[in-house]
Amino acid sequence: MSRSLKKGPYVHPKLLKKLSKIRIGDKTPIKTWSRDSIITPEMVGFVFSVHNGKDFIDVETREEMVGHHLGEFSITKKFFKHGGRMQKELESKARTSEKAPTLTKSETKEK
């Protein structure tokens, strides 16, 4: 459910205080744990280090990001891979095909 229009977008007050201290165009990252803060037009051009639960991920804000949450651009889950026997077979086939040397057209003509 979205936030009430009467209340307006939520931006953490400490984040706004940090924004006022930094000059526009400065690329020093602003460290924040506030993933639920909404990106406003004043934030465009700044770099935020958004916490993803383990470490901080740098997010450079652009105009297309206005209205979205900071947390949307700092992914919390790392995709490893789909597993299983079929996946292992496909990977082994790919490895064997990489090991086999392939001849180019010029090499086949020479022989």
Biopython code that builds the backbone (N, CA, C, O; Angstrom):
import numpy as np
from Bio.PDB.StructureBuilder import StructureBuilder

atoms = [
    (1, "MET", "N", (0.845, -1.184, 0.000)),
    (1, "MET", "CA", (0.000, 0.000, 0.000)),
    (1, "MET", "C", (0.890, 1.248, 0.000)),
    (1, "MET", "O", (1.865, 1.311, 0.749)),
    (2, "SER", "N", (0.569, 2.212, -0.813)),
    (2, "SER", "CA", (1.416, 3.400, -0.931)),
    (2, "SER", "C", (1.114, 4.407, 0.177)),
    (2, "SER", "O", (0.095, 4.324, 0.862)),
    (3, "ARG", "N", (2.010, 5.336, 0.327)),
    (3, "ARG", "CA", (1.896, 6.358, 1.359)),
    (3, "ARG", "C", (0.867, 7.410, 0.935)),
    (3, "ARG", "O", (0.684, 7.679, -0.252)),
    (4, "SER", "N", (0.218, 7.981, 1.908)),
    (4, "SER", "CA", (-0.813, 8.984, 1.665)),
    (4, "SER", "C", (-0.232, 10.231, 0.992)),
    (4, "SER", "O", (0.854, 10.684, 1.353)),
    (5, "LEU", "N", (-0.948, 10.777, 0.026)),
    (5, "LEU", "CA", (-0.497, 11.997, -0.652)),
    (5, "LEU", "C", (-0.463, 13.180, 0.313)),
    (5, "LEU", "O", (0.338, 14.101, 0.154)),
    (6, "LYS", "N", (-1.324, 13.143, 1.297)),
    (6, "LYS", "CA", (-1.377, 14.211, 2.279)),
    (6, "LYS", "C", (-0.070, 14.284, 3.081)),
    (6, "LYS", "O", (0.388, 15.371, 3.433)),
    (7, "LYS", "N", (0.517, 13.132, 3.363)),
    (7, "LYS", "CA", (1.768, 13.085, 4.122)),
    (7, "LYS", "C", (2.978, 13.440, 3.263)),
    (7, "LYS", "O", (3.937, 14.032, 3.759)),
    (8, "GLY", "N", (2.944, 13.088, 1.995)),
    (8, "GLY", "CA", (4.065, 13.352, 1.106)),
    (8, "GLY", "C", (5.087, 12.237, 1.163)),
    (8, "GLY", "O", (4.945, 11.305, 1.955)),
    (9, "PRO", "N", (6.126, 12.321, 0.325)),
    (9, "PRO", "CA", (7.135, 11.261, 0.294)),
    (9, "PRO", "C", (7.985, 11.260, 1.562)),
    (9, "PRO", "O", (8.249, 12.309, 2.149)),
    (10, "TYR", "N", (8.413, 10.056, 1.979)),
    (10, "TYR", "CA", (9.231, 9.930, 3.182)),
    (10, "TYR", "C", (10.709, 9.996, 2.820)),
    (10, "TYR", "O", (11.195, 9.238, 1.981)),
    (11, "VAL", "N", (11.404, 10.910, 3.464)),
    (11, "VAL", "CA", (12.863, 10.994, 3.363)),
    (11, "VAL", "C", (13.368, 11.164, 4.785)),
    (11, "VAL", "O", (12.907, 12.043, 5.513)),
    (12, "HIS", "N", (14.313, 10.324, 5.178)),
    (12, "HIS", "CA", (14.841, 10.378, 6.534)),
    (12, "HIS", "C", (15.430, 11.761, 6.795)),
    (12, "HIS", "O", (16.205, 12.264, 5.980)),
    (13, "PRO", "N", (15.070, 12.391, 7.935)),
    (13, "PRO", "CA", (15.553, 13.760, 8.205)),
    (13, "PRO", "C", (17.077, 13.875, 8.245)),
    (13, "PRO", "O", (17.629, 14.883, 7.803)),
    (14, "LYS", "N", (17.764, 12.854, 8.769)),
    (14, "LYS", "CA", (19.219, 12.915, 8.836)),
    (14, "LYS", "C", (19.827, 12.876, 7.437)),
    (14, "LYS", "O", (20.886, 13.457, 7.199)),
    (15, "LEU", "N", (19.156, 12.192, 6.513)),
    (15, "LEU", "CA", (19.616, 12.138, 5.132)),
    (15, "LEU", "C", (19.530, 13.520, 4.491)),
    (15, "LEU", "O", (20.427, 13.923, 3.751)),
    (16, "LEU", "N", (18.459, 14.238, 4.772)),
    (16, "LEU", "CA", (18.314, 15.606, 4.254)),
    (16, "LEU", "C", (19.388, 16.532, 4.829)),
    (16, "LEU", "O", (19.893, 17.414, 4.135)),
    (17, "LYS", "N", (19.731, 16.323, 6.104)),
    (17, "LYS", "CA", (20.769, 17.141, 6.741)),
    (17, "LYS", "C", (22.123, 16.891, 6.079)),
    (17, "LYS", "O", (22.892, 17.827, 5.854)),
    (18, "LYS", "N", (22.415, 15.612, 5.766)),
    (18, "LYS", "CA", (23.672, 15.279, 5.094)),
    (18, "LYS", "C", (23.712, 15.871, 3.688)),
    (18, "LYS", "O", (24.766, 16.306, 3.225)),
    (19, "LEU", "N", (22.559, 15.888, 3.005)),
    (19, "LEU", "CA", (22.490, 16.454, 1.652)),
    (19, "LEU", "C", (22.792, 17.949, 1.661)),
    (19, "LEU", "O", (23.444, 18.456, 0.748)),
    (20, "SER", "N", (22.324, 18.654, 2.684)),
    (20, "SER", "CA", (22.519, 20.105, 2.737)),
    (20, "SER", "C", (23.987, 20.465, 2.975)),
    (20, "SER", "O", (24.423, 21.556, 2.609)),
    (21, "LYS", "N", (24.758, 19.547, 3.589)),
    (21, "LYS", "CA", (26.166, 19.821, 3.871)),
    (21, "LYS", "C", (27.065, 19.615, 2.662)),
    (21, "LYS", "O", (28.147, 20.197, 2.589)),
    (22, "ILE", "N", (26.628, 18.790, 1.709)),
    (22, "ILE", "CA", (27.470, 18.453, 0.555)),
    (22, "ILE", "C", (27.122, 19.341, -0.633)),
    (22, "ILE", "O", (25.959, 19.674, -0.861)),
    (23, "ARG", "N", (28.163, 19.721, -1.392)),
    (23, "ARG", "CA", (27.957, 20.536, -2.586)),
    (23, "ARG", "C", (27.390, 19.693, -3.730)),
    (23, "ARG", "O", (27.618, 18.485, -3.780)),
    (24, "ILE", "N", (26.666, 20.313, -4.634)),
    (24, "ILE", "CA", (26.101, 19.624, -5.790)),
    (24, "ILE", "C", (27.222, 19.174, -6.708)),
    (24, "ILE", "O", (28.152, 19.932, -6.985)),
    (25, "GLY", "N", (27.130, 17.930, -7.183)),
    (25, "GLY", "CA", (28.142, 17.374, -8.071)),
    (25, "GLY", "C", (29.273, 16.679, -7.336)),
    (25, "GLY", "O", (30.126, 16.055, -7.966)),
    (26, "ASP", "N", (29.294, 16.779, -6.004)),
    (26, "ASP", "CA", (30.329, 16.111, -5.220)),
    (26, "ASP", "C", (30.055, 14.610, -5.234)),
    (26, "ASP", "O", (28.934, 14.182, -4.957)),
    (27, "LYS", "N", (31.062, 13.815, -5.551)),
    (27, "LYS", "CA", (30.879, 12.372, -5.712)),
    (27, "LYS", "C", (31.224, 11.576, -4.457)),
    (27, "LYS", "O", (31.316, 10.351, -4.525)),
    (28, "THR", "N", (31.419, 12.240, -3.306)),
    (28, "THR", "CA", (31.655, 11.484, -2.078)),
    (28, "THR", "C", (30.344, 10.818, -1.672)),
    (28, "THR", "O", (29.311, 11.484, -1.606)),
    (29, "PRO", "N", (30.371, 9.512, -1.398)),
    (29, "PRO", "CA", (29.125, 8.810, -1.086)),
    (29, "PRO", "C", (28.548, 9.199, 0.273)),
    (29, "PRO", "O", (29.281, 9.390, 1.243)),
    (30, "ILE", "N", (27.240, 9.311, 0.322)),
    (30, "ILE", "CA", (26.518, 9.592, 1.555)),
    (30, "ILE", "C", (26.055, 8.248, 2.099)),
    (30, "ILE", "O", (25.220, 7.581, 1.488)),
    (31, "LYS", "N", (26.592, 7.852, 3.235)),
    (31, "LYS", "CA", (26.311, 6.545, 3.826)),
    (31, "LYS", "C", (24.941, 6.568, 4.501)),
    (31, "LYS", "O", (24.649, 7.459, 5.298)),
    (32, "THR", "N", (24.100, 5.577, 4.174)),
    (32, "THR", "CA", (22.771, 5.538, 4.778)),
    (32, "THR", "C", (22.275, 4.112, 4.955)),
    (32, "THR", "O", (22.583, 3.216, 4.168)),
    (33, "TRP", "N", (21.502, 3.934, 6.009)),
    (33, "TRP", "CA", (20.809, 2.674, 6.253)),
    (33, "TRP", "C", (19.334, 2.811, 5.895)),
    (33, "TRP", "O", (18.580, 1.841, 5.979)),
    (34, "SER", "N", (18.923, 4.003, 5.498)),
    (34, "SER", "CA", (17.520, 4.304, 5.229)),
    (34, "SER", "C", (17.136, 3.874, 3.820)),
    (34, "SER", "O", (17.120, 4.688, 2.896)),
    (35, "ARG", "N", (16.824, 2.575, 3.659)),
    (35, "ARG", "CA", (16.448, 2.029, 2.356)),
    (35, "ARG", "C", (15.050, 2.463, 1.945)),
    (35, "ARG", "O", (14.714, 2.438, 0.762)),
    (36, "ASP", "N", (14.225, 2.867, 2.926)),
    (36, "ASP", "CA", (12.840, 3.229, 2.627)),
    (36, "ASP", "C", (12.665, 4.695, 2.246)),
    (36, "ASP", "O", (11.547, 5.129, 1.969)),
    (37, "SER", "N", (13.749, 5.462, 2.227)),
    (37, "SER", "CA", (13.657, 6.868, 1.811)),
    (37, "SER", "C", (13.432, 6.955, 0.308)),
    (37, "SER", "O", (14.035, 6.221, -0.475)),
    (38, "ILE", "N", (12.549, 7.870, -0.071)),
    (38, "ILE", "CA", (12.226, 8.053, -1.486)),
    (38, "ILE", "C", (13.181, 9.075, -2.093)),
    (38, "ILE", "O", (13.519, 10.076, -1.461)),
    (39, "ILE", "N", (13.609, 8.814, -3.317)),
    (39, "ILE", "CA", (14.527, 9.725, -4.012)),
    (39, "ILE", "C", (13.735, 10.933, -4.503)),
    (39, "ILE", "O", (12.749, 10.793, -5.227)),
    (40, "THR", "N", (14.178, 12.111, -4.102)),
    (40, "THR", "CA", (13.528, 13.360, -4.492)),
    (40, "THR", "C", (14.397, 14.064, -5.540)),
    (40, "THR", "O", (15.560, 13.702, -5.713)),
    (41, "PRO", "N", (13.854, 15.058, -6.238)),
    (41, "PRO", "CA", (14.652, 15.770, -7.256)),
    (41, "PRO", "C", (15.914, 16.437, -6.702)),
    (41, "PRO", "O", (16.876, 16.635, -7.444)),
    (42, "GLU", "N", (15.926, 16.788, -5.408)),
    (42, "GLU", "CA", (17.116, 17.404, -4.812)),
    (42, "GLU", "C", (18.269, 16.412, -4.699)),
    (42, "GLU", "O", (19.425, 16.822, -4.591)),
    (43, "MET", "N", (17.975, 15.119, -4.723)),
    (43, "MET", "CA", (19.002, 14.085, -4.557)),
    (43, "MET", "C", (19.683, 13.696, -5.859)),
    (43, "MET", "O", (20.669, 12.959, -5.834)),
    (44, "VAL", "N", (19.189, 14.167, -6.987)),
    (44, "VAL", "CA", (19.738, 13.782, -8.288)),
    (44, "VAL", "C", (21.171, 14.282, -8.421)),
    (44, "VAL", "O", (21.460, 15.450, -8.162)),
    (45, "GLY", "N", (22.066, 13.380, -8.831)),
    (45, "GLY", "CA", (23.468, 13.727, -9.021)),
    (45, "GLY", "C", (24.362, 13.337, -7.867)),
    (45, "GLY", "O", (25.585, 13.354, -8.007)),
    (46, "PHE", "N", (23.787, 12.984, -6.727)),
    (46, "PHE", "CA", (24.582, 12.573, -5.579)),
    (46, "PHE", "C", (24.791, 11.066, -5.589)),
    (46, "PHE", "O", (24.067, 10.329, -6.258)),
    (47, "VAL", "N", (25.796, 10.617, -4.834)),
    (47, "VAL", "CA", (26.080, 9.191, -4.697)),
    (47, "VAL", "C", (25.733, 8.783, -3.269)),
    (47, "VAL", "O", (26.188, 9.410, -2.313)),
    (48, "PHE", "N", (24.930, 7.734, -3.126)),
    (48, "PHE", "CA", (24.532, 7.222, -1.829)),
    (48, "PHE", "C", (25.112, 5.832, -1.638)),
    (48, "PHE", "O", (25.087, 5.019, -2.562)),
    (49, "SER", "N", (25.635, 5.549, -0.453)),
    (49, "SER", "CA", (26.056, 4.198, -0.096)),
    (49, "SER", "C", (24.923, 3.597, 0.710)),
    (49, "SER", "O", (24.753, 3.914, 1.888)),
    (50, "VAL", "N", (24.146, 2.728, 0.075)),
    (50, "VAL", "CA", (22.946, 2.165, 0.694)),
    (50, "VAL", "C", (23.289, 0.796, 1.265)),
    (50, "VAL", "O", (23.883, -0.041, 0.584)),
    (51, "HIS", "N", (22.913, 0.575, 2.515)),
    (51, "HIS", "CA", (23.212, -0.687, 3.195)),
    (51, "HIS", "C", (22.258, -1.774, 2.709)),
    (51, "HIS", "O", (21.046, -1.567, 2.645)),
    (52, "ASN", "N", (22.820, -2.939, 2.367)),
    (52, "ASN", "CA", (21.971, -4.026, 1.873)),
    (52, "ASN", "C", (21.829, -5.153, 2.892)),
    (52, "ASN", "O", (21.329, -6.225, 2.553)),
    (53, "GLY", "N", (22.261, -4.931, 4.133)),
    (53, "GLY", "CA", (22.180, -5.937, 5.167)),
    (53, "GLY", "C", (23.539, -6.502, 5.507)),
    (53, "GLY", "O", (23.744, -7.006, 6.611)),
    (54, "LYS", "N", (24.473, -6.425, 4.570)),
    (54, "LYS", "CA", (25.824, -6.933, 4.795)),
    (54, "LYS", "C", (26.860, -5.840, 4.584)),
    (54, "LYS", "O", (27.716, -5.621, 5.441)),
    (55, "ASP", "N", (26.789, -5.156, 3.451)),
    (55, "ASP", "CA", (27.733, -4.085, 3.163)),
    (55, "ASP", "C", (27.015, -2.963, 2.416)),
    (55, "ASP", "O", (25.818, -3.049, 2.144)),
    (56, "PHE", "N", (27.762, -1.916, 2.092)),
    (56, "PHE", "CA", (27.184, -0.746, 1.440)),
    (56, "PHE", "C", (27.418, -0.809, -0.067)),
    (56, "PHE", "O", (28.514, -1.130, -0.525)),
    (57, "ILE", "N", (26.375, -0.499, -0.822)),
    (57, "ILE", "CA", (26.453, -0.496, -2.279)),
    (57, "ILE", "C", (26.248, 0.934, -2.759)),
    (57, "ILE", "O", (25.270, 1.583, -2.389)),
    (58, "ASP", "N", (27.176, 1.428, -3.589)),
    (58, "ASP", "CA", (27.082, 2.795, -4.097)),
    (58, "ASP", "C", (25.984, 2.898, -5.154)),
    (58, "ASP", "O", (25.919, 2.097, -6.086)),
    (59, "VAL", "N", (25.124, 3.904, -4.986)),
    (59, "VAL", "CA", (24.033, 4.164, -5.921)),
    (59, "VAL", "C", (24.139, 5.613, -6.362)),
    (59, "VAL", "O", (24.015, 6.524, -5.544)),
    (60, "GLU", "N", (24.370, 5.832, -7.654)),
    (60, "GLU", "CA", (24.422, 7.187, -8.189)),
    (60, "GLU", "C", (23.032, 7.536, -8.697)),
    (60, "GLU", "O", (22.525, 6.877, -9.605)),
    (61, "THR", "N", (22.414, 8.552, -8.131)),
    (61, "THR", "CA", (21.031, 8.879, -8.474)),
    (61, "THR", "C", (20.955, 9.641, -9.792)),
    (61, "THR", "O", (21.786, 10.500, -10.088)),
    (62, "ARG", "N", (19.928, 9.298, -10.577)),
    (62, "ARG", "CA", (19.647, 9.948, -11.855)),
    (62, "ARG", "C", (18.190, 10.386, -11.856)),
    (62, "ARG", "O", (17.434, 10.045, -10.946)),
    (63, "GLU", "N", (17.802, 11.129, -12.859)),
    (63, "GLU", "CA", (16.436, 11.656, -12.920)),
    (63, "GLU", "C", (15.382, 10.563, -13.022)),
    (63, "GLU", "O", (14.270, 10.726, -12.519)),
    (64, "GLU", "N", (15.726, 9.434, -13.679)),
    (64, "GLU", "CA", (14.760, 8.348, -13.841)),
    (64, "GLU", "C", (14.427, 7.698, -12.504)),
    (64, "GLU", "O", (13.404, 7.022, -12.389)),
    (65, "MET", "N", (15.267, 7.888, -11.494)),
    (65, "MET", "CA", (15.082, 7.243, -10.192)),
    (65, "MET", "C", (14.165, 8.022, -9.261)),
    (65, "MET", "O", (13.788, 7.504, -8.210)),
    (66, "VAL", "N", (13.799, 9.235, -9.606)),
    (66, "VAL", "CA", (12.974, 10.073, -8.728)),
    (66, "VAL", "C", (11.630, 9.385, -8.502)),
    (66, "VAL", "O", (10.962, 8.958, -9.444)),
    (67, "GLY", "N", (11.253, 9.292, -7.225)),
    (67, "GLY", "CA", (9.995, 8.648, -6.854)),
    (67, "GLY", "C", (10.170, 7.205, -6.410)),
    (67, "GLY", "O", (9.238, 6.606, -5.874)),
    (68, "HIS", "N", (11.357, 6.637, -6.627)),
    (68, "HIS", "CA", (11.628, 5.268, -6.192)),
    (68, "HIS", "C", (12.346, 5.286, -4.844)),
    (68, "HIS", "O", (12.873, 6.318, -4.430)),
    (69, "HIS", "N", (12.364, 4.143, -4.163)),
    (69, "HIS", "CA", (13.053, 4.024, -2.884)),
    (69, "HIS", "C", (14.538, 3.759, -3.123)),
    (69, "HIS", "O", (14.914, 3.172, -4.138)),
    (70, "LEU", "N", (15.377, 4.194, -2.187)),
    (70, "LEU", "CA", (16.819, 3.941, -2.290)),
    (70, "LEU", "C", (17.114, 2.444, -2.260)),
    (70, "LEU", "O", (18.041, 1.979, -2.923)),
    (71, "GLY", "N", (16.340, 1.701, -1.504)),
    (71, "GLY", "CA", (16.559, 0.274, -1.357)),
    (71, "GLY", "C", (16.334, -0.524, -2.624)),
    (71, "GLY", "O", (16.823, -1.648, -2.737)),
    (72, "GLU", "N", (15.601, 0.033, -3.583)),
    (72, "GLU", "CA", (15.341, -0.670, -4.837)),
    (72, "GLU", "C", (16.615, -0.858, -5.656)),
    (72, "GLU", "O", (16.682, -1.751, -6.501)),
    (73, "PHE", "N", (17.617, -0.030, -5.414)),
    (73, "PHE", "CA", (18.835, -0.053, -6.208)),
    (73, "PHE", "C", (20.007, -0.694, -5.459)),
    (73, "PHE", "O", (21.133, -0.705, -5.954)),
    (74, "SER", "N", (19.736, -1.224, -4.266)),
    (74, "SER", "CA", (20.740, -1.930, -3.475)),
    (74, "SER", "C", (20.194, -3.326, -3.187)),
    (74, "SER", "O", (19.465, -3.527, -2.216)),
    (75, "ILE", "N", (20.549, -4.280, -4.034)),
    (75, "ILE", "CA", (19.979, -5.619, -3.970)),
    (75, "ILE", "C", (20.469, -6.342, -2.716)),
    (75, "ILE", "O", (21.654, -6.297, -2.386)),
    (76, "THR", "N", (19.544, -7.009, -2.023)),
    (76, "THR", "CA", (19.877, -7.677, -0.769)),
    (76, "THR", "C", (20.211, -9.144, -0.953)),
    (76, "THR", "O", (20.891, -9.726, -0.108)),
    (77, "LYS", "N", (19.751, -9.758, -2.032)),
    (77, "LYS", "CA", (19.991, -11.183, -2.238)),
    (77, "LYS", "C", (20.925, -11.396, -3.416)),
    (77, "LYS", "O", (20.815, -10.725, -4.442)),
    (78, "LYS", "N", (21.842, -12.335, -3.257)),
    (78, "LYS", "CA", (22.797, -12.636, -4.320)),
    (78, "LYS", "C", (22.355, -13.919, -5.004)),
    (78, "LYS", "O", (22.239, -14.960, -4.357)),
    (79, "PHE", "N", (22.107, -13.852, -6.299)),
    (79, "PHE", "CA", (21.718, -15.037, -7.051)),
    (79, "PHE", "C", (22.952, -15.878, -7.288)),
    (79, "PHE", "O", (23.930, -15.394, -7.859)),
    (80, "PHE", "N", (22.925, -17.121, -6.862)),
    (80, "PHE", "CA", (24.065, -18.011, -7.049)),
    (80, "PHE", "C", (23.917, -18.748, -8.359)),
    (80, "PHE", "O", (24.659, -18.458, -9.298)),
    (81, "LYS", "N", (23.000, -19.682, -8.469)),
    (81, "LYS", "CA", (22.662, -20.341, -9.716)),
    (81, "LYS", "C", (21.585, -21.380, -9.426)),
    (81, "LYS", "O", (21.397, -21.788, -8.280)),
    (82, "HIS", "N", (20.895, -21.793, -10.450)),
    (82, "HIS", "CA", (19.965, -22.893, -10.313)),
    (82, "HIS", "C", (20.789, -24.165, -10.299)),
    (82, "HIS", "O", (21.721, -24.316, -11.089)),
    (83, "GLY", "N", (20.456, -25.069, -9.416)),
    (83, "GLY", "CA", (21.283, -26.253, -9.263)),
    (83, "GLY", "C", (20.619, -27.500, -9.814)),
    (83, "GLY", "O", (19.647, -27.432, -10.566)),
    (84, "GLY", "N", (21.156, -28.616, -9.428)),
    (84, "GLY", "CA", (20.614, -29.890, -9.843)),
    (84, "GLY", "C", (21.525, -30.623, -10.796)),
    (84, "GLY", "O", (22.534, -30.090, -11.257)),
    (85, "ARG", "N", (21.156, -31.846, -11.082)),
    (85, "ARG", "CA", (21.953, -32.715, -11.938)),
    (85, "ARG", "C", (22.025, -32.198, -13.369)),
    (85, "ARG", "O", (23.085, -32.235, -13.994)),
    (86, "MET", "N", (20.888, -31.709, -13.894)),
    (86, "MET", "CA", (20.872, -31.215, -15.284)),
    (86, "MET", "C", (21.831, -30.042, -15.461)),
    (86, "MET", "O", (22.534, -29.953, -16.467)),
    (87, "GLN", "N", (21.853, -29.151, -14.486)),
    (87, "GLN", "CA", (22.732, -27.983, -14.568)),
    (87, "GLN", "C", (24.199, -28.419, -14.576)),
    (87, "GLN", "O", (25.008, -27.872, -15.327)),
    (88, "LYS", "N", (24.542, -29.405, -13.740)),
    (88, "LYS", "CA", (25.922, -29.890, -13.684)),
    (88, "LYS", "C", (26.317, -30.528, -15.016)),
    (88, "LYS", "O", (27.447, -30.360, -15.473)),
    (89, "GLU", "N", (25.391, -31.258, -15.637)),
    (89, "GLU", "CA", (25.685, -31.873, -16.930)),
    (89, "GLU", "C", (25.927, -30.820, -18.005)),
    (89, "GLU", "O", (26.844, -30.950, -18.816)),
    (90, "LEU", "N", (25.101, -29.776, -18.005)),
    (90, "LEU", "CA", (25.274, -28.699, -18.980)),
    (90, "LEU", "C", (26.611, -27.993, -18.801)),
    (90, "LEU", "O", (27.286, -27.667, -19.777)),
    (91, "GLU", "N", (26.986, -27.760, -17.551)),
    (91, "GLU", "CA", (28.258, -27.099, -17.286)),
    (91, "GLU", "C", (29.438, -27.966, -17.718)),
    (91, "GLU", "O", (30.414, -27.457, -18.269)),
    (92, "SER", "N", (29.353, -29.275, -17.469)),
    (92, "SER", "CA", (30.460, -30.163, -17.863)),
    (92, "SER", "C", (30.583, -30.229, -19.386)),
    (92, "SER", "O", (31.695, -30.288, -19.911)),
    (93, "LYS", "N", (29.453, -30.221, -20.102)),
    (93, "LYS", "CA", (29.491, -30.206, -21.563)),
    (93, "LYS", "C", (30.130, -28.918, -22.073)),
    (93, "LYS", "O", (30.904, -28.933, -23.030)),
    (94, "ALA", "N", (29.800, -27.818, -21.431)),
    (94, "ALA", "CA", (30.364, -26.530, -21.839)),
    (94, "ALA", "C", (31.872, -26.511, -21.618)),
    (94, "ALA", "O", (32.615, -25.977, -22.442)),
    (95, "ARG", "N", (32.328, -27.094, -20.505)),
    (95, "ARG", "CA", (33.760, -27.140, -20.222)),
    (95, "ARG", "C", (34.502, -27.998, -21.239)),
    (95, "ARG", "O", (35.584, -27.626, -21.693)),
    (96, "THR", "N", (33.924, -29.151, -21.604)),
    (96, "THR", "CA", (34.593, -30.032, -22.561)),
    (96, "THR", "C", (34.648, -29.397, -23.943)),
    (96, "THR", "O", (35.628, -29.574, -24.667)),
    (97, "SER", "N", (33.612, -28.663, -24.315)),
    (97, "SER", "CA", (33.633, -28.000, -25.622)),
    (97, "SER", "C", (34.653, -26.859, -25.653)),
    (97, "SER", "O", (35.211, -26.554, -26.707)),
    (98, "GLU", "N", (34.894, -26.238, -24.518)),
    (98, "GLU", "CA", (35.906, -25.175, -24.443)),
    (98, "GLU", "C", (37.311, -25.763, -24.562)),
    (98, "GLU", "O", (38.193, -25.143, -25.157)),
    (99, "LYS", "N", (37.527, -26.959, -23.999)),
    (99, "LYS", "CA", (38.848, -27.576, -24.022)),
    (99, "LYS", "C", (39.225, -28.073, -25.411)),
    (99, "LYS", "O", (40.398, -28.041, -25.781)),
    (100, "ALA", "N", (38.251, -28.529, -26.179)),
    (100, "ALA", "CA", (38.535, -29.083, -27.512)),
    (100, "ALA", "C", (38.955, -27.951, -28.445)),
    (100, "ALA", "O", (38.207, -26.988, -28.609)),
    (101, "PRO", "N", (40.144, -28.045, -29.065)),
    (101, "PRO", "CA", (40.582, -26.976, -29.966)),
    (101, "PRO", "C", (39.799, -27.039, -31.277)),
    (101, "PRO", "O", (39.563, -28.111, -31.833)),
    (102, "THR", "N", (39.417, -25.890, -31.740)),
    (102, "THR", "CA", (38.698, -25.816, -33.017)),
    (102, "THR", "C", (39.622, -25.234, -34.069)),
    (102, "THR", "O", (40.398, -24.320, -33.791)),
    (103, "LEU", "N", (39.535, -25.762, -35.267)),
    (103, "LEU", "CA", (40.367, -25.289, -36.365)),
    (103, "LEU", "C", (39.625, -24.247, -37.172)),
    (103, "LEU", "O", (38.425, -24.373, -37.419)),
    (104, "THR", "N", (40.344, -23.219, -37.581)),
    (104, "THR", "CA", (39.740, -22.193, -38.431)),
    (104, "THR", "C", (39.782, -22.668, -39.878)),
    (104, "THR", "O", (40.424, -23.672, -40.187)),
    (105, "LYS", "N", (39.106, -21.956, -40.755)),
    (105, "LYS", "CA", (39.062, -22.341, -42.182)),
    (105, "LYS", "C", (40.450, -22.349, -42.803)),
    (105, "LYS", "O", (40.762, -23.233, -43.600)),
    (106, "SER", "N", (41.276, -21.392, -42.456)),
    (106, "SER", "CA", (42.623, -21.324, -43.042)),
    (106, "SER", "C", (43.481, -22.494, -42.573)),
    (106, "SER", "O", (44.300, -23.000, -43.340)),
    (107, "GLU", "N", (43.306, -22.932, -41.324)),
    (107, "GLU", "CA", (44.072, -24.050, -40.813)),
    (107, "GLU", "C", (43.648, -25.364, -41.488)),
    (107, "GLU", "O", (44.492, -26.221, -41.753)),
    (108, "THR", "N", (42.350, -25.526, -41.767)),
    (108, "THR", "CA", (41.869, -26.766, -42.408)),
    (108, "THR", "C", (42.340, -26.849, -43.858)),
    (108, "THR", "O", (42.607, -27.942, -44.357)),
    (109, "LYS", "N", (42.445, -25.712, -44.539)),
    (109, "LYS", "CA", (42.909, -25.696, -45.927)),
    (109, "LYS", "C", (44.391, -26.058, -46.015)),
    (109, "LYS", "O", (44.812, -26.708, -46.972)),
    (110, "GLU", "N", (45.187, -25.641, -45.022)),
    (110, "GLU", "CA", (46.600, -25.921, -45.019)),
    (110, "GLU", "C", (46.872, -27.420, -44.869)),
    (110, "GLU", "O", (47.833, -27.932, -45.444)),
    (111, "LYS", "N", (46.058, -28.109, -44.124)),
    (111, "LYS", "CA", (46.253, -29.553, -43.904)),
    (111, "LYS", "C", (45.703, -30.307, -45.035)),
    (111, "LYS", "O", (45.766, -31.536, -45.046)),
]
sb = StructureBuilder()
sb.init_structure("model")
sb.init_model(0)
sb.init_chain("A")
sb.init_seg("    ")
for serial, (resi, resn, name, xyz) in enumerate(atoms, 1):
    if name == "N":
        sb.init_residue(resn, " ", resi, " ")
    sb.init_atom(name, np.array(xyz, "f"), 0.0, 1.0, " ", f" {name:<3s}", serial, name[0])
structure = sb.get_structure()
